[in-house]
Amino acid sequence: MSNQRIIFNPNSGVPYGVNLTLYSGSDFNTNFTTIGVSGTPFDFTNWTGSSQMTKSVSIGSTLYPSATFNVGFTSETEGKFKISLGSTESRSLSEGRYYYDVLVSSGTTVYKIVEGNILVKPAISSAP
């Protein structure tokens, strides 16, 4: 499980960059702690989130999601959320580099809060 600390400034329009590693056939979980520009935890009360990954975002590529992560706010008032993917879903991913992002929304306003690459490494052993 990975733990990431990010700074979120809704006015900047720039997502925080975080690169991750996912092992095919394993459960994947990454926890994010979000700090606002004031230096205090960002309050996600009544916010929602979504996250997907795709193999390529290059010009001319077909953008369809390779996987959709579960997004959960683990402590809204402390700015904590996580993205996760089960072993069954991760098993179907081919080795290689992917792109992902995390969107959060409050009402009709949507922000891309995090983006980056995910390196998918192949499974060697089968699940017990």
C-alpha positions as CSV (number, residue, x, y, z in Angstrom):
1,M,0.0,0.0,0.0
2,S,1.3,3.4,-1.0
3,N,0.7,6.6,1.0
4,Q,1.0,9.9,-0.8
5,R,0.8,13.5,0.5
6,I,-0.5,16.0,-2.0
7,I,-1.3,19.7,-2.0
8,F,-4.6,20.8,-3.6
9,N,-5.2,24.3,-4.8
10,P,-8.6,24.4,-6.6
11,N,-7.8,27.8,-8.1
12,S,-4.6,26.6,-9.9
13,G,-6.2,24.2,-12.3
14,V,-3.1,22.0,-12.1
15,P,-3.2,18.4,-10.8
16,Y,-0.6,17.1,-8.5
17,G,1.7,14.5,-10.2
18,V,2.2,11.1,-8.6
19,N,3.6,8.1,-10.3
20,L,2.6,4.6,-9.0
21,T,3.4,0.9,-9.4
22,L,0.8,-1.8,-9.7
23,Y,1.5,-5.5,-9.5
24,S,-0.7,-7.5,-11.8
25,G,-2.9,-10.0,-10.0
26,S,-2.5,-8.2,-6.6
27,D,-4.8,-5.9,-4.7
28,F,-3.8,-2.3,-5.3
29,N,-4.4,0.5,-2.8
30,T,-3.0,4.0,-2.6
31,N,-3.9,6.4,0.2
32,F,-3.8,10.2,-0.4
33,T,-3.6,12.8,2.3
34,T,-4.6,16.2,0.8
35,I,-3.4,19.5,2.2
36,G,-4.9,22.8,1.1
37,V,-2.8,25.9,0.3
38,S,-3.3,27.1,3.8
39,G,-1.3,24.1,5.1
40,T,-4.3,22.4,6.8
41,P,-6.1,19.3,5.6
42,F,-8.5,19.9,2.7
43,D,-12.1,19.2,3.7
44,F,-13.8,16.8,1.3
45,T,-17.2,16.8,3.1
46,N,-19.9,16.1,0.4
47,W,-17.4,15.6,-2.4
48,T,-17.3,12.6,-4.8
49,G,-14.4,11.1,-6.7
50,S,-13.7,9.0,-9.7
51,S,-10.5,7.5,-11.2
52,Q,-9.5,5.5,-14.3
53,M,-6.3,4.4,-16.1
54,T,-5.6,4.0,-19.8
55,K,-2.7,2.6,-21.8
56,S,-2.1,5.7,-23.9
57,V,-3.1,9.3,-24.1
58,S,-1.1,10.1,-27.2
59,I,-2.6,11.9,-30.2
60,G,-4.7,9.5,-32.3
61,S,-5.0,6.9,-29.6
62,T,-8.4,5.5,-28.6
63,L,-9.0,6.7,-25.1
64,Y,-10.9,3.9,-23.4
65,P,-10.3,3.0,-19.8
66,S,-8.1,-0.1,-19.1
67,A,-9.4,-0.1,-15.5
68,T,-11.7,1.9,-13.2
69,F,-10.5,2.4,-9.7
70,N,-12.7,2.5,-6.6
71,V,-12.4,6.0,-5.0
72,G,-13.3,6.3,-1.3
73,F,-13.0,9.2,1.1
74,T,-11.5,7.5,4.3
75,S,-11.6,10.8,6.3
76,E,-13.4,13.6,4.6
77,T,-12.5,16.3,7.1
78,E,-8.8,15.2,7.2
79,G,-8.5,15.3,3.4
80,K,-7.9,11.6,3.1
81,F,-9.1,9.4,0.2
82,K,-7.9,6.2,-1.5
83,I,-8.0,4.6,-4.9
84,S,-8.1,0.8,-5.1
85,L,-8.4,-2.0,-7.6
86,G,-9.0,-5.7,-6.7
87,S,-6.7,-8.5,-7.8
88,T,-9.3,-9.9,-10.3
89,E,-9.3,-6.5,-12.1
90,S,-5.5,-6.0,-11.9
91,R,-4.9,-9.5,-13.3
92,S,-6.3,-8.5,-16.7
93,L,-3.8,-5.7,-17.1
94,S,-0.9,-6.2,-19.5
95,E,2.6,-5.2,-18.4
96,G,3.6,-1.7,-19.3
97,R,3.1,2.0,-18.6
98,Y,-0.3,3.5,-18.2
99,Y,-1.7,6.9,-17.4
100,Y,-4.2,7.6,-14.6
101,D,-6.0,10.5,-13.1
102,V,-8.3,11.2,-10.1
103,L,-11.2,13.6,-10.4
104,V,-13.0,15.1,-7.4
105,S,-16.2,17.1,-7.6
106,S,-18.3,19.3,-5.4
107,G,-21.7,20.0,-6.9
108,T,-21.2,20.7,-10.6
109,T,-17.5,21.7,-10.2
110,V,-15.0,19.0,-11.2
111,Y,-11.3,19.1,-10.5
112,K,-8.5,16.9,-11.7
113,I,-6.6,16.6,-8.4
114,V,-4.0,13.9,-9.2
115,E,-2.5,12.5,-12.4
116,G,0.5,10.4,-13.3
117,N,1.9,7.2,-14.7
118,I,1.2,3.7,-13.3
119,L,3.8,1.1,-14.1
120,V,2.1,-2.3,-14.3
121,K,4.5,-5.2,-13.4
122,P,3.7,-8.7,-14.4
123,A,2.5,-11.4,-12.0
124,I,4.9,-14.3,-11.5
125,S,3.1,-16.5,-9.0
126,S,-0.6,-17.3,-9.0
127,A,-2.8,-16.3,-6.1
128,P,-3.1,-18.9,-3.3
